[in-house]
Amino acid sequence: MDVAIVTVGDELLTGDTENTNATWLCARLDDRGVTVERVTTVPDRVGDIARVVNEYHAEYDAVLVTGGLGPTHDDVTMAGVAAAFGREVERSDEAVDWLREEGGYASEDLVTGTAELPAGSRPLHNTEGVAPGAVVESCYVLPGVPAEMKAMFATVADEFDGESTYIERVEAAEPESALLDRLSEVQDRFDVTVGSYPGETVTLKVTATDPEEAKRAAGWLADHVDQLDENAA
């Protein structure tokens, strides 16, 4: 399963808010064997949201959109997603009923626009907040508030699956550029992919669909790269 993530918000583009939602979703999807092919951030503009969602919906198995839900002037994500699918935005009686019965909100407490979703969409109830999310075909629209987004994703997580992968890591005490020959050879010898991530050491991330293959490849790498001497003073 290949998916794209779209995070919405001017505050993400100005650096006022760190985009932790994208990182969290990528990790959860990876845990489920789902491949994230794109992560894109767009401003609070209906046209930009509609264009990106329309493009990614045609290209990937699912699109997750997070941010910009609610009744305020800059909460335009539902309108953008509706436009991507050629739909109107309308009040969801199902969402309103849930907010009344489960959320404990009286009708007069709900700001106009709170439960307006793309026509024909499936509401996703917000157990940590107010604004509901929605599923429009294969597009999942989630809140931007991290606690709300995480709780709502949990309700649809089982709809995302793929082939499980297994990871082994090896720390190399060599420059990344010096490891190219070993990285190429380990992928020729074993059915794995390898990523390299430099820091104080270079972390080599070995990924395979077979846990034993991952272990064998990591063992081969450990024998063929320089590693830190933990006993050194």
C-alpha positions in Angstrom: 0.0 0.0 0.0 1.5 3.3 -1.1 0.2 6.5 0.5 0.8 10.3 0.5 0.6 12.6 3.5 -0.6 16.2 3.1 -0.2 18.6 6.1 -2.1 21.8 5.9 -1.2 25.1 7.6 0.5 28.4 7.1 2.1 28.0 10.5 4.0 25.0 9.3 5.4 26.9 6.3 6.5 29.8 8.4 8.2 27.6 11.0 5.9 28.7 13.8 4.8 25.1 14.4 6.9 22.0 14.0 5.4 19.4 11.7 5.4 16.5 14.2 2.2 15.1 12.7 3.9 14.1 9.4 6.8 12.4 11.3 4.4 10.5 13.6 2.2 9.3 10.8 5.2 8.2 8.7 6.4 6.0 11.7 2.9 4.5 12.3 2.4 3.7 8.7 5.9 2.2 8.3 5.1 0.0 11.3 2.1 -1.3 9.4 4.2 -2.1 6.3 2.7 0.9 4.4 5.0 2.9 2.1 4.8 6.6 2.4 5.7 8.0 -1.0 5.1 11.7 -0.5 4.9 14.2 2.4 3.7 17.6 1.3 2.9 20.8 3.2 0.4 23.3 1.7 -0.9 26.6 2.9 -4.4 27.3 4.2 -5.8 27.8 0.6 -8.6 25.8 -0.9 -7.0 25.7 -4.4 -3.7 24.4 -3.1 -5.3 21.7 -1.0 -7.6 20.6 -3.8 -4.8 20.5 -6.4 -2.5 18.4 -4.3 -5.2 16.0 -3.0 -6.6 15.5 -6.5 -3.1 14.6 -7.8 -2.2 12.3 -5.0 -5.6 10.6 -4.9 -5.0 9.6 -8.6 -1.5 8.3 -7.9 -1.6 6.6 -4.5 -3.7 4.0 -2.7 -4.6 6.5 0.0 -4.1 10.2 1.0 -3.9 11.4 4.6 -4.6 15.0 5.2 -4.1 16.6 8.6 -4.8 20.2 9.8 -7.2 23.0 9.1 -10.4 21.5 10.5 -13.0 23.5 12.3 -15.2 26.5 11.8 -12.7 29.4 11.9 -11.8 31.5 8.9 -8.6 29.7 8.1 -10.0 26.2 8.5 -10.5 25.4 4.8 -9.3 21.9 4.5 -12.7 20.3 4.2 -13.6 22.8 1.4 -10.3 21.9 -0.4 -10.8 18.2 -0.1 -14.5 18.6 -1.3 -13.3 20.6 -4.3 -10.7 17.9 -5.1 -13.6 15.4 -5.5 -16.1 17.7 -7.1 -18.3 17.8 -4.1 -20.1 20.4 -2.0 -19.5 20.9 1.7 -22.6 20.2 3.8 -23.7 19.7 7.4 -23.3 16.1 8.5 -26.2 15.0 10.6 -24.3 11.9 11.7 -21.4 14.1 13.0 -23.8 16.5 14.8 -25.7 13.6 16.4 -22.4 12.1 17.7 -21.3 15.5 19.1 -24.6 15.8 20.9 -24.9 12.2 22.2 -21.3 11.3 22.8 -19.5 14.6 23.0 -22.1 16.2 25.3 -22.5 19.3 23.2 -25.8 21.1 23.0 -26.8 22.4 19.6 -26.3 26.0 20.6 -22.7 25.2 21.7 -21.7 24.1 18.2 -20.3 26.9 16.1 -21.7 27.1 12.6 -19.5 25.1 10.3 -18.2 22.7 13.0 -19.7 19.6 11.4 -19.6 20.6 7.7 -18.0 17.8 5.7 -17.7 16.9 2.0 -21.1 15.5 0.7 -21.3 11.8 1.0 -18.2 11.4 3.2 -17.8 9.1 6.2 -17.5 11.1 9.4 -14.6 10.4 11.8 -15.5 11.3 15.3 -13.1 13.4 17.4 -12.8 11.9 20.9 -10.2 14.4 22.0 -11.7 17.6 20.5 -14.7 18.8 18.6 -14.1 19.1 14.8 -14.8 15.8 13.1 -12.7 14.3 10.4 -13.9 12.5 7.3 -13.1 9.8 4.7 -13.8 10.8 1.1 -13.2 7.8 -1.1 -9.5 6.9 -0.2 -8.7 10.3 1.3 -8.6 10.5 5.1 -9.0 13.9 6.7 -7.7 14.3 10.3 -7.3 17.2 12.7 -4.1 19.1 13.1 -3.9 19.1 16.9 -1.6 16.1 17.5 -3.6 14.5 20.3 -6.8 14.7 18.2 -5.0 13.4 15.1 -3.4 10.4 16.9 -6.7 9.4 18.5 -8.6 9.7 15.2 -5.9 7.8 13.2 -6.3 4.9 15.7 -9.9 4.5 14.6 -8.9 3.9 11.0 -5.4 2.4 11.4 -6.6 -1.1 10.5 -7.5 0.3 7.0 -3.8 0.7 6.3 -1.7 -2.4 5.7 1.2 -3.8 3.7 4.0 -6.3 3.9 5.7 -6.3 7.2 9.4 -5.4 7.3 12.2 -6.1 9.7 15.0 -3.7 10.6 18.5 -4.3 11.9 21.0 -1.5 12.6 24.8 -1.4 12.4 26.9 1.6 13.6 29.9 2.3 11.4 32.9 4.4 12.5 33.8 5.4 8.9 32.8 8.4 6.8 29.6 7.7 4.8 31.4 8.2 1.5 33.9 5.4 2.4 31.1 2.9 2.9 29.7 2.9 -0.7 31.4 -0.3 -1.7 30.1 -2.3 1.3 26.6 -0.8 0.9 26.5 -1.9 -2.7 27.8 -5.3 -2.0 25.5 -6.1 0.9 22.5 -5.3 -1.3 23.9 -7.6 -4.0 24.5 -10.5 -1.5 21.2 -10.2 0.4 17.5 -9.3 -0.4 17.6 -6.1 1.6 17.6 -2.4 1.3 20.1 -0.2 3.3 19.9 3.4 4.4 22.8 5.3 5.8 22.4 8.1 8.3 25.5 10.1 9.4 25.9 11.5 12.9 28.6 10.9 15.5 28.8 7.5 13.7 27.0 6.3 10.5 23.9 4.3 11.3 23.3 1.7 8.7 19.6 0.7 8.6 19.0 -2.8 7.1 15.4 -3.5 6.0 14.0 -6.8 4.7 10.7 -8.7 4.5 12.4 -11.7 6.1 13.8 -11.2 9.6 16.5 -13.8 9.2 17.7 -12.1 6.0 17.9 -8.8 7.8 20.0 -10.4 10.5 22.3 -12.1 8.1 22.9 -8.9 6.1 23.5 -6.9 9.3 25.9 -9.5 10.5 27.8 -9.3 7.2 28.0 -5.5 7.5 29.2 -5.7 11.1 32.1 -7.9 9.9 33.0 -5.6 7.0 32.8 -2.1 8.5 34.9 -0.4 11.2 33.0 0.0 14.4 33.7 2.0 17.6 35.8 0.2 20.1 33.6 0.3 23.2 36.6 -0.7 25.4 38.7 2.2 24.2 39.5 4.9 26.7 
